[in-house]
Amino acid sequence: MAQQGFVFRKGNSWFLKYRDKFLIDGVIKRKQKCVFLAKYDSDRFRCEGDVADLVAEKMAGIRAADKCPRSSESFIS
Protein backbone atom coordinates (compact mmCIF):
# COMPACT_ATOMS: atom_id res chain seq x y z
CA MET A 1 0.00 0.00 0.00
CA ALA A 2 1.37 3.41 -0.96
CA GLN A 3 1.85 5.82 1.86
CA GLN A 4 -0.33 8.92 2.03
CA GLY A 5 1.72 11.16 4.29
CA PHE A 6 0.36 13.32 7.09
CA VAL A 7 -0.47 17.00 6.50
CA PHE A 8 -0.52 19.37 9.45
CA ARG A 9 -0.34 23.06 10.21
CA LYS A 10 2.13 24.49 12.70
CA GLY A 11 1.97 28.21 13.29
CA ASN A 12 1.55 29.91 9.91
CA SER A 13 2.87 27.03 7.79
CA TRP A 14 1.65 23.75 6.29
CA PHE A 15 3.91 20.69 6.56
CA LEU A 16 3.94 17.14 5.21
CA LYS A 17 5.27 14.30 7.38
CA TYR A 18 6.14 10.94 5.81
CA ARG A 19 8.59 8.04 6.04
CA ASP A 20 11.35 7.55 3.49
CA LYS A 21 14.26 5.19 2.99
CA PHE A 22 17.79 6.55 3.47
CA LEU A 23 21.18 4.90 2.96
CA ILE A 24 23.04 5.13 6.28
CA ASP A 25 26.42 3.40 6.64
CA GLY A 26 25.63 1.08 3.74
CA VAL A 27 22.28 0.02 5.18
CA ILE A 28 18.88 1.22 4.00
CA LYS A 29 16.83 2.54 6.93
CA ARG A 30 13.35 4.08 7.08
CA LYS A 31 13.23 7.47 8.74
CA GLN A 32 10.52 10.02 9.27
CA LYS A 33 10.89 13.24 7.32
CA CYS A 34 8.98 16.52 7.52
CA VAL A 35 8.92 19.08 4.68
CA PHE A 36 7.46 22.57 4.34
CA LEU A 37 4.56 22.87 1.89
CA ALA A 38 3.21 26.43 2.01
CA LYS A 39 2.42 29.46 4.17
CA TYR A 40 -0.98 29.50 5.87
CA ASP A 41 -1.18 33.32 5.67
CA SER A 42 -2.04 33.45 2.00
CA ASP A 43 -5.67 33.23 0.88
CA ARG A 44 -4.79 30.32 -1.36
CA PHE A 45 -3.82 27.81 1.37
CA ARG A 46 -6.38 28.27 4.16
CA CYS A 47 -7.42 24.64 4.72
CA GLU A 48 -5.88 21.19 4.33
CA GLY A 49 -7.74 20.57 1.08
CA ASP A 50 -6.07 23.62 -0.48
CA VAL A 51 -2.62 22.00 -0.17
CA ALA A 52 -3.77 18.66 -1.64
CA ASP A 53 -2.12 19.37 -5.01
CA LEU A 54 1.20 20.15 -3.30
CA VAL A 55 0.96 16.93 -1.29
CA ALA A 56 0.15 14.86 -4.39
CA GLU A 57 3.14 16.33 -6.23
CA LYS A 58 5.52 15.67 -3.33
CA MET A 59 4.23 12.14 -2.67
CA ALA A 60 4.46 11.23 -6.37
CA GLY A 61 8.20 11.89 -6.25
CA ILE A 62 8.56 9.86 -3.06
CA ARG A 63 6.61 6.92 -4.48
CA ALA A 64 8.69 6.96 -7.68
CA ALA A 65 11.90 6.85 -5.66
CA ASP A 66 10.47 4.07 -3.48
CA LYS A 67 10.21 1.73 -6.48
CA CYS A 68 14.00 1.55 -6.60
CA PRO A 69 15.30 2.14 -3.05
CA ARG A 70 18.96 1.58 -3.92
CA SER A 71 18.96 4.17 -6.73
CA SER A 72 20.73 6.70 -4.52
CA GLU A 73 23.78 4.47 -4.05
CA SER A 74 26.88 5.41 -5.99
CA PHE A 75 28.91 2.80 -7.86
CA ILE A 76 32.46 2.32 -6.63
CA SER A 77 34.89 0.59 -8.95
PDB file with one MODEL, atoms N, CA, C and O in Angstrom:
MODEL        1
ATOM      1  N   MET A   1       0.839  -1.178   0.000  1.00  0.00           N
ATOM      2  CA  MET A   1       0.000   0.000   0.000  1.00  0.00           C
ATOM      3  C   MET A   1       0.885   1.242   0.000  1.00  0.00           C
ATOM      4  O   MET A   1       1.826   1.333   0.788  1.00  0.00           O
ATOM      5  N   ALA A   2       0.596   2.179  -0.860  1.00  0.00           N
ATOM      6  CA  ALA A   2       1.373   3.407  -0.958  1.00  0.00           C
ATOM      7  C   ALA A   2       1.051   4.318   0.216  1.00  0.00           C
ATOM      8  O   ALA A   2      -0.101   4.446   0.630  1.00  0.00           O
ATOM      9  N   GLN A   3       2.075   4.933   0.730  1.00  0.00           N
ATOM     10  CA  GLN A   3       1.850   5.822   1.859  1.00  0.00           C
ATOM     11  C   GLN A   3       1.180   7.123   1.420  1.00  0.00           C
ATOM     12  O   GLN A   3       1.350   7.574   0.288  1.00  0.00           O
ATOM     13  N   GLN A   4       0.429   7.705   2.322  1.00  0.00           N
ATOM     14  CA  GLN A   4      -0.326   8.919   2.030  1.00  0.00           C
ATOM     15  C   GLN A   4       0.348  10.167   2.587  1.00  0.00           C
ATOM     16  O   GLN A   4       0.147  11.266   2.070  1.00  0.00           O
ATOM     17  N   GLY A   5       1.136  10.004   3.626  1.00  0.00           N
ATOM     18  CA  GLY A   5       1.722  11.160   4.294  1.00  0.00           C
ATOM     19  C   GLY A   5       0.718  11.751   5.277  1.00  0.00           C
ATOM     20  O   GLY A   5      -0.452  11.368   5.299  1.00  0.00           O
ATOM     21  N   PHE A   6       1.189  12.679   6.078  1.00  0.00           N
ATOM     22  CA  PHE A   6       0.360  13.322   7.087  1.00  0.00           C
ATOM     23  C   PHE A   6       0.546  14.823   6.967  1.00  0.00           C
ATOM     24  O   PHE A   6       1.656  15.323   7.144  1.00  0.00           O
ATOM     25  N   VAL A   7      -0.526  15.550   6.668  1.00  0.00           N
ATOM     26  CA  VAL A   7      -0.474  16.997   6.497  1.00  0.00           C
ATOM     27  C   VAL A   7      -0.910  17.653   7.803  1.00  0.00           C
ATOM     28  O   VAL A   7      -1.921  17.271   8.392  1.00  0.00           O
ATOM     29  N   PHE A   8      -0.136  18.647   8.249  1.00  0.00           N
ATOM     30  CA  PHE A   8      -0.515  19.372   9.453  1.00  0.00           C
ATOM     31  C   PHE A   8      -0.052  20.821   9.353  1.00  0.00           C
ATOM     32  O   PHE A   8       0.838  21.167   8.577  1.00  0.00           O
ATOM     33  N   ARG A   9      -0.690  21.645  10.166  1.00  0.00           N
ATOM     34  CA  ARG A   9      -0.336  23.064  10.211  1.00  0.00           C
ATOM     35  C   ARG A   9       0.327  23.360  11.539  1.00  0.00           C
ATOM     36  O   ARG A   9      -0.165  22.957  12.594  1.00  0.00           O
ATOM     37  N   LYS A  10       1.443  24.065  11.486  1.00  0.00           N
ATOM     38  CA  LYS A  10       2.130  24.490  12.703  1.00  0.00           C
ATOM     39  C   LYS A  10       2.405  25.978  12.542  1.00  0.00           C
ATOM     40  O   LYS A  10       3.136  26.389  11.640  1.00  0.00           O
ATOM     41  N   GLY A  11       1.826  26.766  13.406  1.00  0.00           N
ATOM     42  CA  GLY A  11       1.972  28.215  13.287  1.00  0.00           C
ATOM     43  C   GLY A  11       1.313  28.692  12.004  1.00  0.00           C
ATOM     44  O   GLY A  11       0.130  28.441  11.776  1.00  0.00           O
ATOM     45  N   ASN A  12       2.072  29.374  11.175  1.00  0.00           N
ATOM     46  CA  ASN A  12       1.552  29.909   9.912  1.00  0.00           C
ATOM     47  C   ASN A  12       2.038  29.119   8.712  1.00  0.00           C
ATOM     48  O   ASN A  12       2.148  29.676   7.620  1.00  0.00           O
ATOM     49  N   SER A  13       2.332  27.839   8.882  1.00  0.00           N
ATOM     50  CA  SER A  13       2.865  27.034   7.786  1.00  0.00           C
ATOM     51  C   SER A  13       2.201  25.665   7.728  1.00  0.00           C
ATOM     52  O   SER A  13       1.772  25.124   8.747  1.00  0.00           O
ATOM     53  N   TRP A  14       2.122  25.114   6.521  1.00  0.00           N
ATOM     54  CA  TRP A  14       1.646  23.747   6.288  1.00  0.00           C
ATOM     55  C   TRP A  14       2.857  22.850   6.079  1.00  0.00           C
ATOM     56  O   TRP A  14       3.812  23.234   5.404  1.00  0.00           O
ATOM     57  N   PHE A  15       2.815  21.639   6.666  1.00  0.00           N
ATOM     58  CA  PHE A  15       3.909  20.692   6.556  1.00  0.00           C
ATOM     59  C   PHE A  15       3.368  19.322   6.145  1.00  0.00           C
ATOM     60  O   PHE A  15       2.196  19.009   6.351  1.00  0.00           O
ATOM     61  N   LEU A  16       4.245  18.526   5.564  1.00  0.00           N
ATOM     62  CA  LEU A  16       3.943  17.140   5.206  1.00  0.00           C
ATOM     63  C   LEU A  16       4.939  16.248   5.922  1.00  0.00           C
ATOM     64  O   LEU A  16       6.150  16.440   5.810  1.00  0.00           O
ATOM     65  N   LYS A  17       4.422  15.262   6.666  1.00  0.00           N
ATOM     66  CA  LYS A  17       5.270  14.305   7.379  1.00  0.00           C
ATOM     67  C   LYS A  17       5.092  12.943   6.729  1.00  0.00           C
ATOM     68  O   LYS A  17       3.964  12.513   6.490  1.00  0.00           O
ATOM     69  N   TYR A  18       6.195  12.260   6.439  1.00  0.00           N
ATOM     70  CA  TYR A  18       6.143  10.944   5.806  1.00  0.00           C
ATOM     71  C   TYR A  18       7.397  10.159   6.164  1.00  0.00           C
ATOM     72  O   TYR A  18       8.335  10.703   6.747  1.00  0.00           O
ATOM     73  N   ARG A  19       7.409   8.887   5.815  1.00  0.00           N
ATOM     74  CA  ARG A  19       8.589   8.044   6.040  1.00  0.00           C
ATOM     75  C   ARG A  19       9.252   7.773   4.702  1.00  0.00           C
ATOM     76  O   ARG A  19       8.579   7.568   3.692  1.00  0.00           O
ATOM     77  N   ASP A  20      10.587   7.774   4.706  1.00  0.00           N
ATOM     78  CA  ASP A  20      11.347   7.548   3.487  1.00  0.00           C
ATOM     79  C   ASP A  20      12.545   6.668   3.820  1.00  0.00           C
ATOM     80  O   ASP A  20      12.943   6.550   4.979  1.00  0.00           O
ATOM     81  N   LYS A  21      13.104   6.061   2.801  1.00  0.00           N
ATOM     82  CA  LYS A  21      14.264   5.191   2.986  1.00  0.00           C
ATOM     83  C   LYS A  21      15.538   5.985   2.694  1.00  0.00           C
ATOM     84  O   LYS A  21      15.636   6.682   1.684  1.00  0.00           O
ATOM     85  N   PHE A  22      16.515   5.862   3.605  1.00  0.00           N
ATOM     86  CA  PHE A  22      17.789   6.546   3.468  1.00  0.00           C
ATOM     87  C   PHE A  22      18.915   5.529   3.591  1.00  0.00           C
ATOM     88  O   PHE A  22      18.797   4.550   4.328  1.00  0.00           O
ATOM     89  N   LEU A  23      20.000   5.761   2.874  1.00  0.00           N
ATOM     90  CA  LEU A  23      21.177   4.904   2.960  1.00  0.00           C
ATOM     91  C   LEU A  23      22.081   5.462   4.048  1.00  0.00           C
ATOM     92  O   LEU A  23      22.639   6.550   3.903  1.00  0.00           O
ATOM     93  N   ILE A  24      22.226   4.707   5.148  1.00  0.00           N
ATOM     94  CA  ILE A  24      23.038   5.133   6.279  1.00  0.00           C
ATOM     95  C   ILE A  24      24.053   4.038   6.572  1.00  0.00           C
ATOM     96  O   ILE A  24      23.685   2.924   6.944  1.00  0.00           O
ATOM     97  N   ASP A  25      25.330   4.360   6.404  1.00  0.00           N
ATOM     98  CA  ASP A  25      26.424   3.405   6.644  1.00  0.00           C
ATOM     99  C   ASP A  25      26.235   2.117   5.853  1.00  0.00           C
ATOM    100  O   ASP A  25      26.492   1.029   6.368  1.00  0.00           O
ATOM    101  N   GLY A  26      25.789   2.235   4.608  1.00  0.00           N
ATOM    102  CA  GLY A  26      25.635   1.080   3.739  1.00  0.00           C
ATOM    103  C   GLY A  26      24.371   0.269   3.973  1.00  0.00           C
ATOM    104  O   GLY A  26      24.174  -0.769   3.341  1.00  0.00           O
ATOM    105  N   VAL A  27      23.522   0.727   4.865  1.00  0.00           N
ATOM    106  CA  VAL A  27      22.282   0.020   5.183  1.00  0.00           C
ATOM    107  C   VAL A  27      21.103   0.949   4.907  1.00  0.00           C
ATOM    108  O   VAL A  27      21.132   2.124   5.272  1.00  0.00           O
ATOM    109  N   ILE A  28      20.078   0.424   4.269  1.00  0.00           N
ATOM    110  CA  ILE A  28      18.885   1.221   4.003  1.00  0.00           C
ATOM    111  C   ILE A  28      17.997   1.203   5.239  1.00  0.00           C
ATOM    112  O   ILE A  28      17.615   0.141   5.730  1.00  0.00           O
ATOM    113  N   LYS A  29      17.667   2.413   5.744  1.00  0.00           N
ATOM    114  CA  LYS A  29      16.828   2.543   6.929  1.00  0.00           C
ATOM    115  C   LYS A  29      15.677   3.486   6.621  1.00  0.00           C
ATOM    116  O   LYS A  29      15.826   4.444   5.862  1.00  0.00           O
ATOM    117  N   ARG A  30      14.517   3.198   7.226  1.00  0.00           N
ATOM    118  CA  ARG A  30      13.350   4.079   7.085  1.00  0.00           C
ATOM    119  C   ARG A  30      13.400   5.129   8.185  1.00  0.00           C
ATOM    120  O   ARG A  30      13.580   4.813   9.361  1.00  0.00           O
ATOM    121  N   LYS A  31      13.239   6.375   7.783  1.00  0.00           N
ATOM    122  CA  LYS A  31      13.226   7.472   8.740  1.00  0.00           C
ATOM    123  C   LYS A  31      12.069   8.393   8.430  1.00  0.00           C
ATOM    124  O   LYS A  31      11.623   8.496   7.288  1.00  0.00           O
ATOM    125  N   GLN A  32      11.595   9.053   9.451  1.00  0.00           N
ATOM    126  CA  GLN A  32      10.522  10.021   9.273  1.00  0.00           C
ATOM    127  C   GLN A  32      11.111  11.334   8.795  1.00  0.00           C
ATOM    128  O   GLN A  32      12.166  11.758   9.267  1.00  0.00           O
ATOM    129  N   LYS A  33      10.432  11.976   7.860  1.00  0.00           N
ATOM    130  CA  LYS A  33      10.888  13.243   7.325  1.00  0.00           C
ATOM    131  C   LYS A  33       9.716  14.214   7.306  1.00  0.00           C
ATOM    132  O   LYS A  33       8.570  13.809   7.107  1.00  0.00           O
ATOM    133  N   CYS A  34      10.002  15.482   7.513  1.00  0.00           N
ATOM    134  CA  CYS A  34       8.983  16.516   7.520  1.00  0.00           C
ATOM    135  C   CYS A  34       9.435  17.636   6.585  1.00  0.00           C
ATOM    136  O   CYS A  34      10.554  18.134   6.709  1.00  0.00           O
ATOM    137  N   VAL A  35       8.562  18.038   5.641  1.00  0.00           N
ATOM    138  CA  VAL A  35       8.922  19.077   4.679  1.00  0.00           C
ATOM    139  C   VAL A  35       7.861  20.186   4.683  1.00  0.00           C
ATOM    140  O   VAL A  35       6.675  19.942   4.907  1.00  0.00           O
ATOM    141  N   PHE A  36       8.326  21.397   4.432  1.00  0.00           N
ATOM    142  CA  PHE A  36       7.464  22.574   4.336  1.00  0.00           C
ATOM    143  C   PHE A  36       6.685  22.524   3.033  1.00  0.00           C
ATOM    144  O   PHE A  36       7.246  22.202   1.986  1.00  0.00           O
ATOM    145  N   LEU A  37       5.398  22.841   3.089  1.00  0.00           N
ATOM    146  CA  LEU A  37       4.564  22.874   1.890  1.00  0.00           C
ATOM    147  C   LEU A  37       4.221  24.297   1.462  1.00  0.00           C
ATOM    148  O   LEU A  37       4.471  24.679   0.319  1.00  0.00           O
ATOM    149  N   ALA A  38       3.650  25.082   2.372  1.00  0.00           N
ATOM    150  CA  ALA A  38       3.209  26.428   2.007  1.00  0.00           C
ATOM    151  C   ALA A  38       2.923  27.247   3.268  1.00  0.00           C
ATOM    152  O   ALA A  38       2.824  26.703   4.368  1.00  0.00           O
ATOM    153  N   LYS A  39       2.794  28.559   3.088  1.00  0.00           N
ATOM    154  CA  LYS A  39       2.417  29.456   4.169  1.00  0.00           C
ATOM    155  C   LYS A  39       0.904  29.447   4.337  1.00  0.00           C
ATOM    156  O   LYS A  39       0.168  29.427   3.350  1.00  0.00           O
ATOM    157  N   TYR A  40       0.446  29.460   5.561  1.00  0.00           N
ATOM    158  CA  TYR A  40      -0.983  29.495   5.870  1.00  0.00           C
ATOM    159  C   TYR A  40      -1.554  30.894   5.649  1.00  0.00           C
ATOM    160  O   TYR A  40      -2.748  31.030   5.382  1.00  0.00           O
ATOM    161  N   ASP A  41      -0.736  31.925   5.752  1.00  0.00           N
ATOM    162  CA  ASP A  41      -1.185  33.315   5.671  1.00  0.00           C
ATOM    163  C   ASP A  41      -1.912  33.644   4.378  1.00  0.00           C
ATOM    164  O   ASP A  41      -2.881  34.403   4.379  1.00  0.00           O
ATOM    165  N   SER A  42      -1.450  33.080   3.288  1.00  0.00           N
ATOM    166  CA  SER A  42      -2.040  33.448   1.997  1.00  0.00           C
ATOM    167  C   SER A  42      -3.487  32.966   1.900  1.00  0.00           C
ATOM    168  O   SER A  42      -3.880  32.015   2.576  1.00  0.00           O
ATOM    169  N   ASP A  43      -4.267  33.625   1.062  1.00  0.00           N
ATOM    170  CA  ASP A  43      -5.665  33.232   0.880  1.00  0.00           C
ATOM    171  C   ASP A  43      -5.792  31.917   0.133  1.00  0.00           C
ATOM    172  O   ASP A  43      -6.838  31.269   0.177  1.00  0.00           O
ATOM    173  N   ARG A  44      -4.741  31.530  -0.543  1.00  0.00           N
ATOM    174  CA  ARG A  44      -4.790  30.320  -1.363  1.00  0.00           C
ATOM    175  C   ARG A  44      -4.737  29.044  -0.534  1.00  0.00           C
ATOM    176  O   ARG A  44      -5.367  28.057  -0.912  1.00  0.00           O
ATOM    177  N   PHE A  45      -4.019  29.025   0.567  1.00  0.00           N
ATOM    178  CA  PHE A  45      -3.822  27.814   1.370  1.00  0.00           C
ATOM    179  C   PHE A  45      -4.403  27.989   2.768  1.00  0.00           C
ATOM    180  O   PHE A  45      -3.658  28.064   3.745  1.00  0.00           O
ATOM    181  N   ARG A  46      -5.737  28.055   2.870  1.00  0.00           N
ATOM    182  CA  ARG A  46      -6.378  28.274   4.156  1.00  0.00           C
ATOM    183  C   ARG A  46      -6.797  26.973   4.845  1.00  0.00           C
ATOM    184  O   ARG A  46      -6.914  26.947   6.070  1.00  0.00           O
ATOM    185  N   CYS A  47      -7.025  25.901   4.096  1.00  0.00           N
ATOM    186  CA  CYS A  47      -7.417  24.638   4.717  1.00  0.00           C
ATOM    187  C   CYS A  47      -6.584  23.496   4.121  1.00  0.00           C
ATOM    188  O   CYS A  47      -5.877  23.672   3.128  1.00  0.00           O
ATOM    189  N   GLU A  48      -6.685  22.339   4.748  1.00  0.00           N
ATOM    190  CA  GLU A  48      -5.877  21.187   4.332  1.00  0.00           C
ATOM    191  C   GLU A  48      -6.159  20.777   2.888  1.00  0.00           C
ATOM    192  O   GLU A  48      -5.252  20.335   2.184  1.00  0.00           O
ATOM    193  N   GLY A  49      -7.385  20.916   2.450  1.00  0.00           N
ATOM    194  CA  GLY A  49      -7.739  20.567   1.077  1.00  0.00           C
ATOM    195  C   GLY A  49      -7.060  21.457   0.049  1.00  0.00           C
ATOM    196  O   GLY A  49      -6.840  21.039  -1.087  1.00  0.00           O
ATOM    197  N   ASP A  50      -6.728  22.684   0.440  1.00  0.00           N
ATOM    198  CA  ASP A  50      -6.074  23.616  -0.477  1.00  0.00           C
ATOM    199  C   ASP A  50      -4.637  23.205  -0.806  1.00  0.00           C
ATOM    200  O   ASP A  50      -4.115  23.583  -1.855  1.00  0.00           O
ATOM    201  N   VAL A  51      -3.994  22.435   0.076  1.00  0.00           N
ATOM    202  CA  VAL A  51      -2.617  22.005  -0.174  1.00  0.00           C
ATOM    203  C   VAL A  51      -2.559  20.596  -0.765  1.00  0.00           C
ATOM    204  O   VAL A  51      -1.475  20.029  -0.899  1.00  0.00           O
ATOM    205  N   ALA A  52      -3.705  20.029  -1.117  1.00  0.00           N
ATOM    206  CA  ALA A  52      -3.767  18.660  -1.637  1.00  0.00           C
ATOM    207  C   ALA A  52      -2.932  18.484  -2.902  1.00  0.00           C
ATOM    208  O   ALA A  52      -2.297  17.444  -3.078  1.00  0.00           O
ATOM    209  N   ASP A  53      -2.922  19.478  -3.784  1.00  0.00           N
ATOM    210  CA  ASP A  53      -2.117  19.374  -5.006  1.00  0.00           C
ATOM    211  C   ASP A  53      -0.629  19.349  -4.689  1.00  0.00           C
ATOM    212  O   ASP A  53       0.131  18.620  -5.326  1.00  0.00           O
ATOM    213  N   LEU A  54      -0.207  20.146  -3.701  1.00  0.00           N
ATOM    214  CA  LEU A  54       1.201  20.154  -3.300  1.00  0.00           C
ATOM    215  C   LEU A  54       1.599  18.808  -2.694  1.00  0.00           C
ATOM    216  O   LEU A  54       2.696  18.306  -2.940  1.00  0.00           O
ATOM    217  N   VAL A  55       0.701  18.236  -1.904  1.00  0.00           N
ATOM    218  CA  VAL A  55       0.956  16.932  -1.286  1.00  0.00           C
ATOM    219  C   VAL A  55       1.061  15.852  -2.357  1.00  0.00           C
ATOM    220  O   VAL A  55       1.966  15.018  -2.311  1.00  0.00           O
ATOM    221  N   ALA A  56       0.141  15.862  -3.319  1.00  0.00           N
ATOM    222  CA  ALA A  56       0.150  14.858  -4.387  1.00  0.00           C
ATOM    223  C   ALA A  56       1.443  14.936  -5.192  1.00  0.00           C
ATOM    224  O   ALA A  56       2.019  13.908  -5.549  1.00  0.00           O
ATOM    225  N   GLU A  57       1.894  16.145  -5.473  1.00  0.00           N
ATOM    226  CA  GLU A  57       3.141  16.330  -6.229  1.00  0.00           C
ATOM    227  C   GLU A  57       4.342  15.802  -5.456  1.00  0.00           C
ATOM    228  O   GLU A  57       5.200  15.122  -6.019  1.00  0.00           O
ATOM    229  N   LYS A  58       4.402  16.115  -4.169  1.00  0.00           N
ATOM    230  CA  LYS A  58       5.523  15.672  -3.335  1.00  0.00           C
ATOM    231  C   LYS A  58       5.504  14.148  -3.157  1.00  0.00           C
ATOM    232  O   LYS A  58       6.545  13.500  -3.265  1.00  0.00           O
ATOM    233  N   MET A  59       4.331  13.576  -2.888  1.00  0.00           N
ATOM    234  CA  MET A  59       4.232  12.137  -2.667  1.00  0.00           C
ATOM    235  C   MET A  59       4.489  11.347  -3.944  1.00  0.00           C
ATOM    236  O   MET A  59       4.969  10.216  -3.874  1.00  0.00           O
ATOM    237  N   ALA A  60       4.179  11.918  -5.113  1.00  0.00           N
ATOM    238  CA  ALA A  60       4.464  11.226  -6.373  1.00  0.00           C
ATOM    239  C   ALA A  60       5.967  11.022  -6.538  1.00  0.00           C
ATOM    240  O   ALA A  60       6.405   9.961  -6.982  1.00  0.00           O
ATOM    241  N   GLY A  61       6.748  12.022  -6.186  1.00  0.00           N
ATOM    242  CA  GLY A  61       8.197  11.892  -6.249  1.00  0.00           C
ATOM    243  C   GLY A  61       8.729  10.866  -5.262  1.00  0.00           C
ATOM    244  O   GLY A  61       9.667  10.130  -5.568  1.00  0.00           O
ATOM    245  N   ILE A  62       8.139  10.817  -4.093  1.00  0.00           N
ATOM    246  CA  ILE A  62       8.561   9.865  -3.064  1.00  0.00           C
ATOM    247  C   ILE A  62       8.209   8.442  -3.481  1.00  0.00           C
ATOM    248  O   ILE A  62       9.012   7.527  -3.304  1.00  0.00           O
ATOM    249  N   ARG A  63       7.016   8.253  -4.032  1.00  0.00           N
ATOM    250  CA  ARG A  63       6.606   6.915  -4.480  1.00  0.00           C
ATOM    251  C   ARG A  63       7.456   6.431  -5.642  1.00  0.00           C
ATOM    252  O   ARG A  63       7.768   5.243  -5.724  1.00  0.00           O
ATOM    253  N   ALA A  64       7.839   7.337  -6.548  1.00  0.00           N
ATOM    254  CA  ALA A  64       8.689   6.957  -7.680  1.00  0.00           C
ATOM    255  C   ALA A  64      10.060   6.517  -7.187  1.00  0.00           C
ATOM    256  O   ALA A  64      10.618   5.543  -7.694  1.00  0.00           O
ATOM    257  N   ALA A  65      10.601   7.217  -6.215  1.00  0.00           N
ATOM    258  CA  ALA A  65      11.903   6.847  -5.659  1.00  0.00           C
ATOM    259  C   ALA A  65      11.816   5.558  -4.860  1.00  0.00           C
ATOM    260  O   ALA A  65      12.801   4.827  -4.761  1.00  0.00           O
ATOM    261  N   ASP A  66      10.655   5.267  -4.290  1.00  0.00           N
ATOM    262  CA  ASP A  66      10.466   4.068  -3.475  1.00  0.00           C
ATOM    263  C   ASP A  66      10.487   2.797  -4.321  1.00  0.00           C
ATOM    264  O   ASP A  66      10.760   1.717  -3.798  1.00  0.00           O
ATOM    265  N   LYS A  67      10.208   2.907  -5.607  1.00  0.00           N
ATOM    266  CA  LYS A  67      10.210   1.735  -6.483  1.00  0.00           C
ATOM    267  C   LYS A  67      11.608   1.152  -6.625  1.00  0.00           C
ATOM    268  O   LYS A  67      11.763  -0.049  -6.848  1.00  0.00           O
ATOM    269  N   CYS A  68      12.612   1.988  -6.499  1.00  0.00           N
ATOM    270  CA  CYS A  68      14.005   1.553  -6.602  1.00  0.00           C
ATOM    271  C   CYS A  68      14.779   2.156  -5.438  1.00  0.00           C
ATOM    272  O   CYS A  68      15.437   3.183  -5.606  1.00  0.00           O
ATOM    273  N   PRO A  69      14.715   1.535  -4.252  1.00  0.00           N
ATOM    274  CA  PRO A  69      15.301   2.138  -3.052  1.00  0.00           C
ATOM    275  C   PRO A  69      16.821   2.279  -3.074  1.00  0.00           C
ATOM    276  O   PRO A  69      17.370   3.100  -2.338  1.00  0.00           O
ATOM    277  N   ARG A  70      17.496   1.511  -3.887  1.00  0.00           N
ATOM    278  CA  ARG A  70      18.955   1.584  -3.919  1.00  0.00           C
ATOM    279  C   ARG A  70      19.458   2.515  -5.018  1.00  0.00           C
ATOM    280  O   ARG A  70      20.653   2.530  -5.310  1.00  0.00           O
ATOM    281  N   SER A  71      18.569   3.289  -5.630  1.00  0.00           N
ATOM    282  CA  SER A  71      18.959   4.168  -6.726  1.00  0.00           C
ATOM    283  C   SER A  71      19.866   5.300  -6.277  1.00  0.00           C
ATOM    284  O   SER A  71      20.554   5.895  -7.106  1.00  0.00           O
ATOM    285  N   SER A  72      19.885   5.613  -4.991  1.00  0.00           N
ATOM    286  CA  SER A  72      20.735   6.697  -4.520  1.00  0.00           C
ATOM    287  C   SER A  72      22.165   6.260  -4.230  1.00  0.00           C
ATOM    288  O   SER A  72      23.024   7.097  -3.952  1.00  0.00           O
ATOM    289  N   GLU A  73      22.430   4.961  -4.292  1.00  0.00           N
ATOM    290  CA  GLU A  73      23.780   4.475  -4.048  1.00  0.00           C
ATOM    291  C   GLU A  73      24.679   4.821  -5.221  1.00  0.00           C
ATOM    292  O   GLU A  73      24.253   4.784  -6.376  1.00  0.00           O
ATOM    293  N   SER A  74      25.918   5.156  -4.919  1.00  0.00           N
ATOM    294  CA  SER A  74      26.884   5.408  -5.995  1.00  0.00           C
ATOM    295  C   SER A  74      27.702   4.146  -6.240  1.00  0.00           C
ATOM    296  O   SER A  74      27.954   3.362  -5.325  1.00  0.00           O
ATOM    297  N   PHE A  75      28.106   3.967  -7.482  1.00  0.00           N
ATOM    298  CA  PHE A  75      28.911   2.803  -7.857  1.00  0.00           C
ATOM    299  C   PHE A  75      30.383   3.099  -7.576  1.00  0.00           C
ATOM    300  O   PHE A  75      30.895   4.155  -7.947  1.00  0.00           O
ATOM    301  N   ILE A  76      31.038   2.178  -6.932  1.00  0.00           N
ATOM    302  CA  ILE A  76      32.459   2.317  -6.632  1.00  0.00           C
ATOM    303  C   ILE A  76      33.194   1.216  -7.364  1.00  0.00           C
ATOM    304  O   ILE A  76      32.904   0.033  -7.186  1.00  0.00           O
ATOM    305  N   SER A  77      34.156   1.617  -8.197  1.00  0.00           N
ATOM    306  CA  SER A  77      34.890   0.590  -8.952  1.00  0.00           C
ATOM    307  C   SER A  77      36.243   0.331  -8.366  1.00  0.00           C
ATOM    308  O   SER A  77      36.989  -0.503  -8.879  1.00  0.00           O
TER     309      SER A  77
ENDMDL
END
